Amino acid sequence: MTSEQDPPQTEPVTALLRRYQGGDHSALEELLPLVYDELRGLARVHRARVGAGGLRAPGTISLVHEAYLRLIDQKHVDWQSRAQFYCLASRAMRSVLVDRARWHQRQKRGGGWREVELEDQLVVSRERAAEVIALDSALERLLGRDERLGRIVECRFFGGLTVDQTADALGVSPATVKRGWSVARSWLYEELRA
């Protein structure tokens, strides 16, 4: 039992992220096993949202690994919470998938290179590559207009986070997330319709 004067315990994921931020690179070896299953679940959500089909793109495991590498390579993140980590992981996965959709669009216009798959295949279908790019462009415009709304979309839609997890990650109230989610969905719908 702790007294009221004892400092609160830092959640293990947050503590490891802070150790890594402080220069302890061994913290990454401890971090990956703690977050791997949740990152795989997050990757499955991303892949399901962009469709399956003909375009070869990173499989779940590849998506997790590439996003994780992008995430830990960020130098200027002040790690605050587990929810923030998953929010940023979701953003990294979105980036990987959008990069892949853009690559597919370039190939469609005569890129000429033959792709060799070294791992599992997957996600963004040829038919949906343009939709993924359009959604990403609309989300970037939303981020330019109202960053909080854009971050709510990243957490809720791309990250699969709950209202409470999104509120925690963004440091706002659940009511703010609910209102923002409603407004952002309407705005994106109108943007994508146009």
Contacts in CASP RR format, 6 or more apart in sequence:
PFRMAT RR
TARGET T0000
AUTHOR 0000-0000-0000
METHOD contacts of the structure
MODEL  1
MTSEQDPPQTEPVTALLRRYQGGDHSALEELLPLVYDELRGLARVHRARV
GAGGLRAPGTISLVHEAYLRLIDQKHVDWQSRAQFYCLASRAMRSVLVDR
ARWHQRQKRGGGWREVELEDQLVVSRERAAEVIALDSALERLLGRDERLG
RIVECRFFGGLTVDQTADALGVSPATVKRGWSVARSWLYEELRA
10 18 0 8 1.000
11 81 0 8 1.000
11 82 0 8 1.000
12 34 0 8 1.000
13 31 0 8 1.000
13 34 0 8 1.000
13 35 0 8 1.000
13 82 0 8 1.000
13 85 0 8 1.000
14 79 0 8 1.000
14 80 0 8 1.000
14 81 0 8 1.000
14 82 0 8 1.000
14 85 0 8 1.000
16 27 0 8 1.000
16 28 0 8 1.000
16 30 0 8 1.000
16 31 0 8 1.000
16 34 0 8 1.000
17 27 0 8 1.000
17 31 0 8 1.000
17 79 0 8 1.000
17 85 0 8 1.000
18 79 0 8 1.000
19 27 0 8 1.000
20 27 0 8 1.000
20 28 0 8 1.000
20 31 0 8 1.000
20 72 0 8 1.000
20 79 0 8 1.000
21 77 0 8 1.000
21 78 0 8 1.000
21 79 0 8 1.000
28 72 0 8 1.000
32 68 0 8 1.000
35 85 0 8 1.000
35 89 0 8 1.000
36 64 0 8 1.000
38 86 0 8 1.000
39 64 0 8 1.000
39 67 0 8 1.000
39 68 0 8 1.000
39 89 0 8 1.000
40 60 0 8 1.000
40 61 0 8 1.000
40 64 0 8 1.000
41 60 0 8 1.000
42 64 0 8 1.000
42 86 0 8 1.000
42 89 0 8 1.000
42 90 0 8 1.000
42 93 0 8 1.000
42 159 0 8 1.000
42 160 0 8 1.000
43 59 0 8 1.000
43 60 0 8 1.000
43 61 0 8 1.000
43 63 0 8 1.000
43 64 0 8 1.000
43 67 0 8 1.000
43 93 0 8 1.000
44 60 0 8 1.000
45 158 0 8 1.000
45 159 0 8 1.000
45 160 0 8 1.000
46 63 0 8 1.000
46 90 0 8 1.000
46 93 0 8 1.000
46 94 0 8 1.000
46 97 0 8 1.000
46 123 0 8 1.000
46 158 0 8 1.000
46 159 0 8 1.000
47 59 0 8 1.000
47 60 0 8 1.000
47 63 0 8 1.000
47 97 0 8 1.000
47 122 0 8 1.000
47 123 0 8 1.000
49 157 0 8 1.000
49 158 0 8 1.000
50 97 0 8 1.000
50 101 0 8 1.000
50 123 0 8 1.000
50 124 0 8 1.000
50 125 0 8 1.000
50 128 0 8 1.000
50 131 0 8 1.000
50 132 0 8 1.000
51 123 0 8 1.000
51 124 0 8 1.000
51 125 0 8 1.000
51 128 0 8 1.000
52 122 0 8 1.000
52 123 0 8 1.000
52 125 0 8 1.000
53 122 0 8 1.000
53 123 0 8 1.000
53 125 0 8 1.000
53 126 0 8 1.000
53 127 0 8 1.000
54 125 0 8 1.000
54 126 0 8 1.000
55 100 0 8 1.000
55 101 0 8 1.000
55 104 0 8 1.000
55 123 0 8 1.000
55 124 0 8 1.000
55 125 0 8 1.000
55 126 0 8 1.000
55 129 0 8 1.000
56 115 0 8 1.000
56 117 0 8 1.000
56 121 0 8 1.000
56 122 0 8 1.000
57 97 0 8 1.000
57 100 0 8 1.000
57 101 0 8 1.000
57 104 0 8 1.000
57 121 0 8 1.000
57 122 0 8 1.000
57 123 0 8 1.000
57 124 0 8 1.000
58 66 0 8 1.000
58 96 0 8 1.000
58 97 0 8 1.000
58 100 0 8 1.000
58 119 0 8 1.000
58 122 0 8 1.000
58 123 0 8 1.000
59 119 0 8 1.000
59 120 0 8 1.000
59 121 0 8 1.000
59 122 0 8 1.000
59 123 0 8 1.000
60 120 0 8 1.000
60 122 0 8 1.000
61 119 0 8 1.000
61 120 0 8 1.000
62 119 0 8 1.000
62 120 0 8 1.000
63 93 0 8 1.000
63 96 0 8 1.000
63 97 0 8 1.000
63 123 0 8 1.000
66 92 0 8 1.000
66 96 0 8 1.000
67 89 0 8 1.000
67 92 0 8 1.000
67 93 0 8 1.000
67 95 0 8 1.000
67 96 0 8 1.000
68 89 0 8 1.000
68 92 0 8 1.000
70 92 0 8 1.000
70 95 0 8 1.000
70 96 0 8 1.000
71 85 0 8 1.000
71 88 0 8 1.000
71 89 0 8 1.000
71 92 0 8 1.000
74 88 0 8 1.000
77 88 0 8 1.000
79 85 0 8 1.000
81 168 0 8 1.000
81 169 0 8 1.000
83 161 0 8 1.000
83 165 0 8 1.000
83 166 0 8 1.000
83 168 0 8 1.000
83 169 0 8 1.000
84 168 0 8 1.000
84 169 0 8 1.000
86 159 0 8 1.000
86 161 0 8 1.000
86 165 0 8 1.000
86 169 0 8 1.000
87 151 0 8 1.000
87 154 0 8 1.000
87 155 0 8 1.000
87 159 0 8 1.000
87 161 0 8 1.000
87 166 0 8 1.000
87 169 0 8 1.000
87 170 0 8 1.000
89 159 0 8 1.000
90 154 0 8 1.000
90 155 0 8 1.000
90 158 0 8 1.000
90 159 0 8 1.000
90 160 0 8 1.000
90 161 0 8 1.000
91 154 0 8 1.000
91 158 0 8 1.000
93 158 0 8 1.000
93 159 0 8 1.000
94 136 0 8 1.000
94 154 0 8 1.000
94 158 0 8 1.000
97 123 0 8 1.000
97 124 0 8 1.000
97 132 0 8 1.000
98 132 0 8 1.000
98 133 0 8 1.000
98 136 0 8 1.000
100 123 0 8 1.000
100 124 0 8 1.000
101 124 0 8 1.000
101 129 0 8 1.000
101 130 0 8 1.000
101 132 0 8 1.000
101 133 0 8 1.000
101 136 0 8 1.000
102 133 0 8 1.000
104 124 0 8 1.000
104 126 0 8 1.000
104 129 0 8 1.000
105 129 0 8 1.000
105 130 0 8 1.000
105 133 0 8 1.000
107 113 0 8 1.000
107 115 0 8 1.000
108 126 0 8 1.000
108 129 0 8 1.000
124 132 0 8 1.000
134 192 0 8 1.000
135 188 0 8 1.000
135 192 0 8 1.000
138 188 0 8 1.000
138 191 0 8 1.000
138 192 0 8 1.000
139 150 0 8 1.000
139 153 0 8 1.000
139 154 0 8 1.000
139 188 0 8 1.000
141 191 0 8 1.000
142 149 0 8 1.000
142 150 0 8 1.000
142 153 0 8 1.000
142 184 0 8 1.000
142 187 0 8 1.000
142 188 0 8 1.000
142 191 0 8 1.000
143 149 0 8 1.000
143 150 0 8 1.000
143 151 0 8 1.000
148 170 0 8 1.000
148 172 0 8 1.000
148 176 0 8 1.000
148 180 0 8 1.000
149 180 0 8 1.000
149 183 0 8 1.000
149 184 0 8 1.000
149 187 0 8 1.000
150 184 0 8 1.000
151 170 0 8 1.000
152 166 0 8 1.000
152 170 0 8 1.000
152 177 0 8 1.000
152 180 0 8 1.000
152 181 0 8 1.000
152 184 0 8 1.000
153 181 0 8 1.000
153 184 0 8 1.000
153 185 0 8 1.000
153 188 0 8 1.000
155 161 0 8 1.000
155 165 0 8 1.000
155 166 0 8 1.000
155 169 0 8 1.000
155 170 0 8 1.000
156 163 0 8 1.000
156 166 0 8 1.000
156 177 0 8 1.000
156 181 0 8 1.000
161 169 0 8 1.000
163 174 0 8 1.000
163 177 0 8 1.000
163 178 0 8 1.000
163 181 0 8 1.000
164 174 0 8 1.000
166 177 0 8 1.000
166 181 0 8 1.000
167 173 0 8 1.000
167 174 0 8 1.000
167 176 0 8 1.000
167 177 0 8 1.000
170 177 0 8 1.000
END
